[in-house]
Amino acid sequence: MGAERHILYKRRGVRPSIGLLTTVTVVAGPTVDTAARGEQHVAMEPRVTLVTFGVTDLAASRRFYVDGLGWTPTLEVPDTVVFLQVGHGLLLGLFPVAELDADAGGGTTSDPARSAFSLAHNVGSDGEVDAVIADARAAGATVLKEPQRAAWGGYHAYFADPSGFRWEVAHNAGLRVAADGTVVMGPVEA
């Protein structure tokens, strides 16, 4: 009776009381019981399905990712947006920065060259780091940090795409992805 509801809660790390299990209606995802207010709603699951880059030049970004790196668009609306599948259930969107700012409600202006984050692409060996950096350089990337030993024990490098988004390419022997998609991180032998 309550097994499916229990699994949904367990996935979110919450174990409700048995009484609560009988009062929650299962809908599209895990639910949060707000019985005190007489309502229920679907809780946000801890996952990302789309990362969107606000790019300064859509054509240059498309050339870099599609023509240069050989990635295949999942959906492309000419002069508007390009979507690329980059992982299990994960898309990268390339969208003009002014359009992204407007789509997000305006009021702010993005500066992609000052993005306070980086994306990481983990590979299986030091040699693969070197090869990916060579491919990115050939596709027009700016290499920010040449391949080298990392302070955390692995081997890595950084490049920036045509809009300035930073990518770390790393060999981290302590990182693995299980068949179910769970990421496991452990120590890296130096």
C-alpha positions in Angstrom: 0.0 0.0 0.0 2.6 2.6 1.0 5.7 1.1 -0.7 5.7 3.5 -3.7 5.1 6.5 -1.5 7.9 5.3 0.9 10.4 5.0 -2.0 9.6 8.5 -3.2 10.2 9.9 0.2 13.3 7.8 0.7 14.8 9.2 -2.5 14.5 12.7 -1.0 16.1 11.5 2.3 12.9 11.9 4.3 11.1 9.1 6.1 7.6 10.2 7.1 5.6 8.6 9.8 3.2 5.7 8.8 0.2 8.1 9.3 1.7 10.5 6.9 2.2 7.8 4.3 -1.6 7.1 4.2 -2.5 10.8 3.7 -0.2 11.7 0.7 -1.5 11.3 -2.8 1.2 10.2 -5.3 1.5 12.5 -8.3 4.3 13.1 -10.8 7.1 13.0 -8.2 7.8 13.1 -4.5 5.2 15.1 -2.6 5.4 17.4 0.4 2.4 17.0 2.8 1.2 20.4 3.9 -1.8 18.9 5.7 -1.7 21.7 8.3 -2.7 24.0 5.4 -5.0 21.4 3.8 -3.0 21.0 0.6 -0.3 18.9 -1.1 2.2 19.7 -3.8 5.0 18.1 -5.8 8.4 18.8 -4.4 11.4 19.8 -6.6 13.6 16.7 -7.2 17.4 17.2 -6.8 18.4 17.0 -10.5 19.3 19.2 -13.4 17.9 18.5 -16.9 19.1 21.6 -18.8 22.0 24.0 -18.5 21.7 27.0 -20.7 24.6 29.2 -21.7 23.7 32.8 -22.5 26.1 33.1 -25.5 27.5 36.3 -27.1 27.5 34.9 -30.6 25.1 31.9 -31.3 26.7 31.1 -34.7 30.2 31.0 -33.2 29.1 28.9 -30.3 27.3 26.5 -32.7 30.4 26.2 -34.8 32.5 25.5 -31.7 30.3 22.8 -30.2 28.8 21.2 -33.4 31.4 21.7 -36.1 34.5 21.9 -33.9 33.8 19.4 -31.1 31.5 17.2 -33.2 28.5 17.3 -30.8 25.1 16.6 -32.4 22.2 19.0 -31.9 19.0 17.5 -30.4 17.0 20.5 -31.5 18.0 23.6 -33.4 16.0 26.7 -34.2 18.1 28.7 -36.6 19.3 32.0 -35.2 17.4 31.3 -31.9 18.7 28.3 -29.9 20.7 25.1 -30.1 20.2 22.2 -27.7 22.8 19.5 -27.3 22.5 16.2 -25.3 25.5 16.1 -22.9 24.5 13.3 -20.6 21.8 10.9 -19.4 18.8 13.2 -19.4 20.9 16.3 -19.6 20.9 19.0 -22.3 23.1 22.0 -22.9 21.3 25.0 -24.4 23.0 27.7 -26.4 20.8 30.8 -26.3 21.7 34.5 -27.1 22.6 36.2 -23.8 20.2 39.1 -24.4 17.3 36.7 -25.1 18.2 34.7 -22.0 18.1 37.9 -19.9 14.7 38.8 -21.3 13.4 35.3 -20.9 14.5 35.3 -17.2 12.3 38.4 -16.6 14.8 41.2 -17.6 16.1 43.5 -14.9 19.6 41.9 -15.0 22.3 41.8 -17.6 24.5 38.7 -17.8 28.2 38.9 -18.5 29.2 35.4 -19.8 32.9 36.3 -19.7 32.6 36.7 -15.9 30.7 33.5 -15.2 31.4 32.5 -11.6 31.2 28.8 -12.3 32.8 26.2 -14.5 31.6 22.9 -16.0 33.7 19.8 -15.8 34.2 17.0 -18.3 35.8 14.0 -16.7 37.7 11.5 -18.8 39.4 8.1 -18.2 43.1 9.0 -18.4 45.7 11.8 -18.4 46.2 11.2 -22.2 42.5 11.8 -22.8 42.8 15.2 -21.0 45.6 16.1 -23.4 43.5 15.0 -26.4 40.4 16.8 -25.4 42.3 20.0 -24.8 44.0 19.6 -28.3 40.5 19.2 -29.9 39.1 22.2 -28.0 42.1 24.3 -29.1 41.6 23.2 -32.7 37.9 24.1 -32.5 38.7 27.6 -31.4 38.8 27.4 -27.6 41.1 29.6 -25.5 43.1 27.3 -23.3 43.2 28.9 -19.8 45.3 26.3 -18.1 47.5 23.8 -19.9 47.1 20.1 -18.8 48.9 19.5 -15.5 48.8 17.7 -12.2 46.1 19.1 -10.0 46.4 20.1 -6.3 43.8 17.4 -5.5 45.9 14.6 -7.1 44.4 14.2 -10.5 45.3 15.7 -13.9 43.4 18.6 -15.4 43.2 21.7 -17.7 40.8 24.5 -18.4 39.5 26.0 -21.6 37.0 28.7 -22.4 34.4 28.4 -25.3 33.8 31.4 -27.7 31.5 33.1 -25.1 34.0 32.7 -22.2 32.3 29.7 -20.5 34.9 27.7 -18.6 35.3 24.0 -18.9 37.6 21.9 -16.8 38.8 18.7 -18.4 40.0 16.3 -15.8 41.1 12.8 -15.1 39.9 12.0 -11.6 40.5 8.4 -10.7 38.5 8.9 -7.5 35.3 9.7 -9.5 33.1 7.1 -11.0 29.5 6.9 -12.2 27.5 3.8 -11.2 25.1 2.2 -13.7 22.2 3.9 -12.0 23.8 7.3 -12.5 25.0 7.8 -9.0 28.3 9.6 -8.8 30.8 8.2 -6.3 33.8 10.3 -5.3 36.7 9.0 -3.3 40.4 9.8 -2.7 42.8 10.1 -5.6 46.1 8.3 -5.3 48.9 10.7 -6.0 
